[in-house]
Amino acid sequence: MLFAEKKQACYEESINRRIERYWDRRSEDFSSLRRRELKGTDGQLWLDLMERHLPEEKHLRILDAGTGAGFFAILLSGCGHQVTGIDLSAEMIREAKKNMMEAGCRVDFCRMSAQELEFSDGIFDAVVSRNLTWTLPDVMEAYREWYRVLKPGGVLMNFDSDCGKVAFTKTADQANVHAGIEDELITECNGIKDSLHITSHSRPEWDIRFLKSLGLSVECEENIAPMVHRDPDMRYDNVPLFAIYGRKPLTK
């Protein structure tokens, strides 16, 4: 292995450990927030949005990459789809399983890196992800992997924000994603964010260009927050939430 490759591998191993530890510590409060979202009106809004872009078949095989507390996976499983939810954080997967049991659905949750999928080529009808790619050491590798596991004609839906342009701060608003978080964790979140390569890119323009280079046909909505963040009992970051919809060609 060349020196540059070794350096990159060491960097990714180190930052992955930081990311995993951070989300392990955030898992309980983050899971509580997602449960409130599931029980409120925004869950159905998210589901309506995804169903407009999913393939029309009734029973799909779907990968939820960076499932967190299982929000997307639980919503989609409730519609009869076969869903696999993966996350790097073992504690977050534990919370997702608890939420699945409470929701009374069936999801296959497992700990796995979104950049190194342990699945065969072309087995998923859709790959969905929310607020993950801004935390990844190598977004290009993740996108390559998601493309690889999609069936021809399959759909990639990525919902994310250009977080590199913002600094997260603590808030006393108990409905907010950063409510009551220790100062140490806020500092760590910003530190992780600022150390990632993706923060140097202008998004979603960069994502669109790269996904098109893989062969996906791509549509994008610059800010879907007004469409899915309507619950008066919830509060979210005031950062535009973009939506990328990519479709894998039927033939090469």
C-alpha positions as CSV (number, residue, x, y, z in Angstrom):
1,M,0.0,0.0,0.0
2,L,1.3,3.4,-0.9
3,F,2.0,6.0,1.8
4,A,-0.9,8.2,0.6
5,E,-3.3,5.2,0.7
6,K,-2.1,4.3,4.2
7,K,-2.6,7.9,5.4
8,Q,-6.1,7.9,4.0
9,A,-6.9,4.5,5.6
10,C,-5.7,5.7,9.0
11,Y,-7.7,9.0,8.7
12,E,-10.9,7.1,7.9
13,E,-10.4,4.6,10.7
14,S,-9.8,7.4,13.2
15,I,-12.7,9.6,12.0
16,N,-15.0,6.6,11.9
17,R,-14.2,5.8,15.6
18,R,-15.0,9.5,16.5
19,I,-18.3,9.4,14.6
20,E,-19.3,6.1,16.1
21,R,-18.5,7.3,19.7
22,Y,-20.4,10.5,19.1
23,W,-23.6,8.8,17.9
24,D,-23.4,6.1,20.5
25,R,-23.5,8.9,23.1
26,R,-26.3,10.7,21.2
27,S,-28.4,7.6,20.6
28,E,-30.9,7.8,23.4
29,D,-31.9,11.5,23.1
30,F,-31.8,11.2,19.3
31,S,-34.1,8.2,19.4
32,S,-36.5,10.0,21.6
33,L,-36.7,12.8,19.1
34,R,-37.4,10.4,16.2
35,R,-40.1,8.6,18.2
36,R,-41.9,12.0,18.6
37,E,-41.5,12.6,14.9
38,L,-42.9,9.1,14.1
39,K,-46.0,9.7,16.2
40,G,-46.6,13.2,14.9
41,T,-47.8,14.5,11.6
42,D,-44.4,14.7,9.9
43,G,-44.0,10.9,9.6
44,Q,-46.8,10.7,7.1
45,L,-45.5,13.7,5.2
46,W,-42.1,11.9,4.8
47,L,-43.8,8.7,3.7
48,D,-45.9,10.5,1.1
49,L,-42.8,12.2,-0.3
50,M,-40.9,8.9,-0.6
51,E,-43.8,7.0,-2.1
52,R,-43.9,9.6,-4.9
53,H,-40.4,8.5,-6.0
54,L,-40.3,4.8,-5.1
55,P,-40.8,2.2,-7.8
56,E,-44.5,1.3,-8.2
57,E,-44.3,-2.3,-7.0
58,K,-46.1,-3.0,-3.7
59,H,-43.4,-5.0,-2.0
60,L,-40.0,-3.5,-2.4
61,R,-36.6,-4.4,-1.0
62,I,-35.2,-1.2,0.5
63,L,-31.9,-0.3,2.2
64,D,-32.0,2.5,4.8
65,A,-28.4,3.7,4.9
66,G,-27.5,5.4,8.2
67,T,-30.8,4.4,9.7
68,G,-30.1,6.0,13.0
69,A,-33.1,5.3,15.3
70,G,-34.9,3.6,12.4
71,F,-37.2,6.4,11.3
72,F,-37.3,5.7,7.6
73,A,-37.1,2.0,8.0
74,I,-40.1,1.8,10.3
75,L,-42.2,4.0,8.1
76,L,-41.4,2.0,5.0
77,S,-41.8,-1.4,6.7
78,G,-45.3,-0.3,7.8
79,C,-46.2,-0.2,4.1
80,G,-45.3,-3.8,3.6
81,H,-41.8,-3.3,2.2
82,Q,-38.8,-5.5,3.2
83,V,-36.4,-3.0,4.8
84,T,-32.8,-3.4,5.9
85,G,-31.5,-0.6,8.2
86,I,-27.8,-0.2,8.7
87,D,-25.8,2.2,11.0
88,L,-22.2,2.4,12.2
89,S,-23.3,3.0,15.8
90,A,-24.2,-0.1,17.8
91,E,-26.1,2.0,20.3
92,M,-28.2,3.6,17.6
93,I,-29.0,0.1,16.2
94,R,-30.1,-0.9,19.7
95,E,-32.4,2.1,19.8
96,A,-33.8,1.3,16.3
97,K,-34.7,-2.2,17.4
98,K,-36.6,-0.8,20.4
99,N,-38.5,1.6,18.2
100,M,-39.3,-1.2,15.8
101,M,-40.8,-3.3,18.6
102,E,-42.8,-0.3,19.8
103,A,-44.1,0.3,16.3
104,G,-45.0,-3.4,15.8
105,C,-43.2,-3.8,12.5
106,R,-40.4,-6.0,11.1
107,V,-37.0,-4.5,10.0
108,D,-33.7,-6.2,9.6
109,F,-31.4,-3.8,11.6
110,C,-27.6,-4.4,11.6
111,R,-24.4,-2.6,12.3
112,M,-22.6,-1.8,9.1
113,S,-20.6,1.0,7.4
114,A,-22.5,2.8,4.6
115,Q,-19.2,3.0,2.7
116,E,-18.6,-0.8,2.9
117,L,-21.8,-2.7,2.3
118,E,-21.9,-6.4,2.9
119,F,-24.5,-7.1,0.2
120,S,-24.4,-8.5,-3.3
121,D,-24.8,-6.4,-6.4
122,G,-28.2,-5.3,-7.6
123,I,-30.4,-6.5,-4.8
124,F,-32.3,-3.4,-3.6
125,D,-35.2,-1.6,-5.3
126,A,-34.3,1.5,-3.4
127,V,-31.7,3.0,-1.2
128,V,-32.8,5.8,1.2
129,S,-30.8,8.0,3.5
130,R,-31.4,11.0,5.7
131,N,-28.8,13.3,7.2
132,L,-26.0,10.9,6.7
133,T,-23.7,12.0,3.9
134,W,-22.6,15.1,5.6
135,T,-21.0,12.9,8.3
136,L,-19.2,10.4,6.0
137,P,-15.4,10.4,5.6
138,D,-15.8,9.3,1.9
139,V,-19.1,10.2,0.3
140,M,-17.9,9.1,-3.1
141,E,-17.3,5.6,-1.9
142,A,-20.7,5.5,-0.2
143,Y,-22.4,6.6,-3.4
144,R,-20.5,4.0,-5.4
145,E,-21.7,1.3,-3.0
146,W,-25.3,2.5,-3.0
147,Y,-25.2,2.5,-6.8
148,R,-23.7,-1.1,-6.8
149,V,-26.4,-2.6,-4.7
150,L,-29.3,-1.0,-6.6
151,K,-31.2,-3.1,-9.1
152,P,-31.3,-1.7,-12.6
153,G,-34.1,0.9,-12.6
154,G,-33.7,1.2,-8.8
155,V,-34.0,4.5,-7.0
156,L,-31.6,6.4,-4.7
157,M,-33.1,9.0,-2.4
158,N,-30.7,11.1,-0.3
159,F,-32.0,13.8,2.0
160,D,-29.3,16.0,3.5
161,S,-28.1,19.5,4.2
162,D,-25.0,21.5,3.4
163,C,-23.9,21.4,7.0
164,G,-20.3,22.5,6.2
165,K,-21.6,26.1,6.1
166,V,-23.1,26.2,9.6
167,A,-21.9,25.8,13.2
168,F,-24.1,23.8,15.6
169,T,-25.1,25.4,18.9
170,K,-26.8,24.3,22.0
171,T,-30.4,25.2,22.6
172,A,-32.9,25.1,25.4
173,D,-35.8,24.3,23.1
174,Q,-36.7,20.7,24.1
175,A,-38.2,19.9,20.7
176,N,-34.9,20.8,18.9
177,V,-32.4,18.2,17.7
178,H,-29.7,19.7,19.9
179,A,-31.8,20.3,23.0
180,G,-30.0,19.6,26.3
181,I,-26.9,18.2,24.6
182,E,-23.7,18.6,26.6
183,D,-21.4,21.3,25.4
184,E,-18.7,18.7,24.9
185,L,-20.8,16.9,22.4
186,I,-21.7,20.1,20.5
187,T,-18.0,20.8,20.2
188,E,-17.3,17.3,19.1
189,C,-20.1,17.4,16.5
190,N,-18.6,20.6,15.0
191,G,-15.1,19.2,15.1
192,I,-16.1,16.0,13.3
193,K,-18.0,18.0,10.7
194,D,-15.2,20.4,10.0
195,S,-12.7,17.6,9.6
196,L,-14.6,15.9,6.8
197,H,-13.8,16.4,3.1
198,I,-17.5,16.8,2.2
199,T,-17.6,20.1,4.0
200,S,-15.4,21.7,1.3
201,H,-17.9,21.0,-1.4
202,S,-20.9,23.1,-2.4
203,R,-24.0,20.9,-2.0
204,P,-26.1,19.5,-3.5
205,E,-24.4,20.6,-6.7
206,W,-21.4,18.4,-6.0
207,D,-23.6,15.4,-5.2
208,I,-25.5,15.8,-8.4
209,R,-22.4,16.0,-10.6
210,F,-20.9,12.9,-8.9
211,L,-24.1,10.8,-9.1
212,K,-24.5,11.7,-12.8
213,S,-20.9,10.5,-13.3
214,L,-21.9,7.1,-11.9
215,G,-24.7,6.9,-14.5
216,L,-27.7,7.9,-12.5
217,S,-30.4,10.2,-13.9
218,V,-30.8,12.8,-11.2
219,E,-33.5,15.2,-10.0
220,C,-33.1,17.5,-7.0
221,E,-35.2,19.7,-4.8
222,E,-33.2,22.4,-3.1
223,N,-35.3,22.6,0.2
224,I,-38.0,20.1,1.2
225,A,-38.1,21.3,4.8
226,P,-41.4,23.1,4.3
227,M,-42.9,19.9,2.9
228,V,-41.9,17.6,5.8
229,H,-41.3,19.8,8.8
230,R,-44.8,20.9,9.6
231,D,-45.5,19.4,13.0
232,P,-46.0,22.4,15.4
233,D,-44.7,20.2,18.3
234,M,-41.3,19.6,16.5
235,R,-38.4,22.0,15.9
236,Y,-35.6,21.5,13.4
237,D,-32.3,23.2,12.4
238,N,-32.9,26.1,10.1
239,V,-30.6,24.6,7.4
240,P,-32.1,23.9,4.0
241,L,-32.9,20.2,3.5
242,F,-32.2,19.1,0.0
243,A,-33.6,16.0,-1.7
244,I,-31.7,14.1,-4.4
245,Y,-33.6,11.4,-6.4
246,G,-31.4,9.3,-8.6
247,R,-32.5,6.4,-10.8
248,K,-30.2,3.6,-12.0
249,P,-30.4,2.9,-15.7
250,L,-32.2,-0.3,-16.8
251,T,-29.2,-1.2,-18.9
252,K,-25.6,-0.1,-19.0
